[in-house]
């Protein structure tokens, strides 16, 4: 019981006697649980999230709630976390446990040297696609006024990476999705990249009459009946940006067939694709008149990017 000042005092009774009045009883405040600290929350979440990335994902989600950088964790592991923040963290964990991608929960994903906004209207940029950027850059000389197109830009990852590395190039990015283009435009504005523009439409439709030194694309290439579309992160990504016909090549055929009308002499077409599609895409490129056709492997030595040059003469192709 809390002490009460003046707990006893004299009071004249009816017969002149002194009586004692008891101080009113005060209720003890309800005991509240000690807020969990950062280390406790992360340890618990890591046991609930599947896979080797569980701990890392838990850190990202908690930092999102706390609005802190990752370096903050090392000096504040024993800091208490407020109940409202714990509740917000638990809500994100529940979504992740239901399969929702971390990138969508955070609203961003790193790609190349850029931190990009992403949303369910866009594919999540993946590290493998950086190979496409590397191959494009080797075919885009620095300090040269070149024209580049990125077909199906999504969040703008490829277009913005190329625009950031080749500031004198003019990059045009297209997408059928208005919502995706809005995300890409915000990313361009955030990184102050003024040498990229955005057009709405399917593949070459917004580019009629224009020609480019290089066209890069990461189009849909998964077979429409592939069971992986119903698994993992793919369940939450836009289906139209993933699947393309029974063999996954419907959109790639359109892109290759239309490339000759959009490339300058000596121009390059670079296409990201699935691990088992390199041979088929090389055949499509050769049938369309491309030279210097090749398939490049990713870090796991799987077919990842096929490319070809459409020159006026063979010598016009730069390696």
C-alpha positions in Angstrom: 0.0 0.0 0.0 1.2 3.5 -0.8 1.9 5.7 2.3 -0.8 8.3 3.0 0.1 11.6 4.7 -1.8 12.2 7.9 -2.9 8.6 8.3 -4.3 9.3 11.9 -5.9 12.4 13.3 -8.0 13.3 16.4 -11.7 13.9 16.0 -14.0 14.9 18.8 -16.7 12.4 19.4 -20.2 13.1 20.7 -19.0 12.5 24.2 -15.8 14.3 23.9 -13.7 11.2 23.2 -11.0 11.1 20.6 -11.5 8.6 17.9 -9.2 7.6 15.0 -10.2 7.8 11.4 -8.6 5.3 9.0 -7.2 6.7 5.8 -9.2 5.4 2.7 -7.7 2.3 1.1 -5.9 3.1 -2.2 -5.7 0.4 -4.9 -2.3 -0.7 -6.0 -1.6 0.1 -9.6 -1.9 -2.8 -11.9 1.4 -4.4 -12.7 2.4 -4.1 -16.3 4.6 -6.5 -18.2 8.1 -5.4 -18.9 8.4 -4.4 -22.6 10.5 -6.9 -24.6 13.8 -5.6 -25.8 15.2 -5.7 -29.3 17.2 -8.8 -28.9 14.3 -10.8 -27.5 12.0 -9.8 -30.3 14.5 -10.7 -33.0 15.4 -14.1 -31.4 11.7 -15.0 -31.1 10.9 -13.9 -34.7 14.0 -15.8 -36.1 12.6 -19.1 -34.7 9.3 -18.5 -36.4 10.4 -17.3 -39.8 11.5 -20.2 -42.1 14.8 -20.6 -43.9 18.3 -19.3 -43.4 17.2 -15.8 -44.0 14.8 -15.7 -41.0 17.0 -13.6 -38.8 17.9 -11.2 -41.5 14.2 -10.8 -42.5 13.3 -10.2 -38.8 15.9 -7.5 -38.6 14.6 -5.8 -41.7 11.0 -5.9 -40.5 11.8 -4.6 -37.0 14.0 -1.8 -38.4 11.1 -0.8 -40.7 8.8 -0.4 -37.6 11.4 1.4 -35.5 12.5 3.6 -38.5 16.1 2.9 -37.8 19.2 1.9 -39.9 20.7 -1.6 -39.4 23.8 -0.2 -37.7 21.6 0.9 -34.9 20.9 -2.7 -33.8 24.4 -3.4 -32.6 24.3 -0.6 -30.0 20.7 -1.0 -28.9 20.1 -4.7 -28.6 18.8 -4.3 -25.0 16.5 -1.3 -25.7 12.9 -1.9 -24.8 10.3 -1.8 -27.6 7.0 0.0 -27.1 3.8 -2.1 -27.2 2.5 -0.3 -30.3 5.8 -1.0 -32.1 5.6 -4.7 -31.0 2.1 -4.9 -32.4 3.2 -3.4 -35.7 6.1 -5.8 -35.8 3.8 -8.8 -35.2 1.5 -7.6 -38.0 4.4 -7.6 -40.4 5.6 -11.0 -39.2 2.1 -12.4 -39.8 2.1 -11.2 -43.4 5.6 -12.6 -44.0 4.6 -16.0 -42.5 1.7 -16.0 -44.9 4.2 -15.7 -47.7 4.1 -12.0 -48.6 7.6 -10.9 -49.9 9.7 -8.9 -47.6 10.3 -6.3 -50.4 6.6 -5.6 -50.6 6.3 -5.3 -46.8 9.2 -2.8 -46.7 8.1 -1.1 -49.9 11.6 -1.1 -51.3 14.4 -3.3 -52.7 18.1 -2.5 -53.5 19.3 -3.0 -57.0 22.6 -2.1 -58.5 23.6 1.0 -56.5 20.0 2.2 -56.1 17.4 1.8 -53.4 14.1 1.4 -55.3 10.5 1.6 -54.3 8.5 -1.5 -55.2 4.9 -2.4 -55.0 2.6 -5.4 -55.9 2.3 -3.6 -59.3 6.0 -4.3 -60.0 8.2 -7.3 -60.1 10.8 -7.4 -57.3 14.2 -6.6 -58.7 16.6 -9.6 -58.3 20.4 -9.8 -58.1 20.5 -12.0 -61.3 19.2 -9.1 -63.4 22.3 -7.1 -62.6 24.1 -9.4 -65.2 21.9 -7.8 -67.8 23.0 -4.4 -66.7 26.6 -5.4 -66.8 26.4 -6.8 -70.3 24.5 -3.7 -71.5 27.1 -1.3 -70.0 30.0 -3.1 -71.9 28.1 -2.2 -75.1 27.4 1.4 -74.2 30.6 3.5 -74.3 30.9 6.1 -71.7 30.5 9.8 -72.5 28.6 9.0 -75.6 25.1 10.2 -76.5 23.4 6.9 -77.1 19.7 5.9 -77.1 18.6 2.9 -74.9 15.3 1.3 -74.5 14.1 -0.9 -71.5 11.0 -2.9 -72.3 8.7 -3.9 -69.5 10.5 -1.7 -67.0 8.4 -2.4 -63.8 10.1 -0.5 -61.0 12.5 1.0 -63.5 15.4 -1.1 -62.2 17.2 -1.8 -65.5 16.5 1.6 -67.0 17.6 3.6 -63.9 20.8 1.5 -63.4 21.8 2.2 -67.0 20.8 5.9 -66.8 22.9 6.3 -63.6 26.0 4.8 -65.2 25.7 6.5 -68.5 24.4 10.0 -67.8 24.9 11.1 -71.4 22.7 8.3 -72.7 18.9 8.9 -73.2 17.0 6.0 -71.8 13.4 5.3 -72.6 11.5 2.8 -70.5 8.1 1.2 -71.4 5.5 -0.8 -69.5 1.9 -1.8 -70.1 1.1 -1.1 -66.4 0.3 2.5 -65.5 0.8 1.7 -61.8 4.2 0.2 -62.5 5.2 3.3 -64.5 4.2 5.5 -61.6 6.5 3.6 -59.3 9.4 3.8 -61.8 8.9 7.6 -62.3 9.1 8.1 -58.5 12.3 6.1 -58.4 13.8 8.3 -61.2 12.8 11.4 -59.3 14.2 10.2 -56.0 17.6 9.5 -57.6 17.5 12.7 -59.7 17.9 10.8 -63.0 16.8 13.2 -65.6 18.0 11.2 -68.6 15.3 8.6 -68.5 11.7 8.9 -69.7 8.7 6.6 -69.4 6.1 5.5 -71.9 3.0 3.4 -71.4 2.3 0.6 -73.8 3.2 -3.0 -74.7 6.8 -3.6 -75.7 7.5 -1.4 -78.9 4.0 0.1 -79.1 5.1 3.5 -77.6 8.3 3.6 -79.6 6.9 3.6 -83.2 9.4 5.3 -85.6 12.2 5.4 -83.1 15.5 3.5 -83.2 18.0 2.7 -80.4 21.6 1.7 -79.9 20.6 -1.0 -77.4 17.4 -2.6 -76.2 17.4 -4.5 -72.9 14.5 -6.4 -71.4 13.6 -8.8 -68.6 10.2 -10.0 -70.0 7.8 -12.7 -68.7 9.4 -16.0 -69.4 7.8 -18.6 -67.2 5.5 -21.2 -68.7 1.9 -20.5 -67.8 1.4 -23.9 -66.2 4.6 -23.9 -64.2 3.8 -24.9 -60.6 6.3 -22.4 -59.2 3.8 -19.6 -60.0 1.8 -20.8 -57.1 4.7 -20.9 -54.7 6.8 -18.5 -52.6 7.1 -14.8 -53.5 5.8 -15.5 -57.1 2.2 -15.8 -55.7 2.2 -12.1 -54.8 3.9 -10.7 -57.9 2.0 -9.6 -61.0 1.2 -12.7 -63.1 1.3 -10.7 -66.4 5.0 -9.9 -65.6 5.9 -13.5 -65.0 4.1 -16.0 -67.3 4.1 -16.0 -71.1 2.4 -18.9 -72.9 2.9 -22.6 -72.7 6.7 -22.5 -73.2 7.2 -19.1 -71.6 8.5 -17.6 -74.9 5.4 -15.8 -76.3 6.5 -12.3 -75.3 10.2 -13.0 -76.2 9.1 -14.0 -79.7 7.3 -10.7 -80.1 10.3 -8.7 -78.8 12.7 -10.5 -81.2 10.4 -10.2 -84.2 10.0 -6.4 -83.6 13.6 -5.6 -82.8 14.8 -5.0 -86.4 12.5 -2.0 -86.8 13.7 -0.4 -83.5 17.5 -1.0 -83.6 20.1 1.2 -85.2 22.7 -0.6 -87.4 25.1 -2.3 -85.0 22.5 -2.2 -82.2 22.2 -4.8 -79.6 19.2 -6.7 -78.1 19.7 -8.2 -74.6 17.1 -10.5 -73.1 17.0 -12.1 -69.6 15.3 -15.5 -69.5 15.0 -18.8 -67.7 17.8 -21.3 -67.1 16.6 -23.7 -69.8 15.7 -21.3 -72.6 19.1 -20.2 -73.9 19.2 -22.6 -76.8 15.7 -21.7 -78.0 16.3 -18.0 -77.8 19.6 -18.2 -79.6 17.8 -19.9 -82.5 15.1 -17.2 -82.5 17.8 -14.5 -82.6 19.6 -16.1 -85.5 16.4 -16.7 -87.4 15.6 -13.0 -87.1 19.0 -12.1 -88.6 21.0 -11.3 -85.5 24.8 -11.8 -85.5 27.2 -12.4 -82.6 24.5 -14.4 -80.9 25.5 -15.7 -77.4 24.1 -16.7 -74.1 25.8 -15.5 -70.9 25.7 -17.4 -67.5 24.8 -16.1 -64.1 26.9 -16.7 -61.0 25.5 -20.2 -60.7 26.6 -21.0 -64.2 23.0 -21.1 -65.5 21.8 -19.6 -68.8 20.5 -16.1 -67.9 20.9 -13.5 -70.7 20.9 -14.1 -74.5 22.0 -11.3 -76.8 22.6 -10.5 -80.5 23.6 -7.6 -82.7 21.6 -6.6 -85.8 24.2 -4.8 -88.0 24.1 -3.4 -91.5 27.3 -5.5 -91.9 29.0 -7.9 -89.5 31.8 -5.5 -88.7 29.3 -3.0 -87.3 28.8 -5.1 -84.2 30.9 -3.9 -81.2 31.8 -6.8 -78.9 
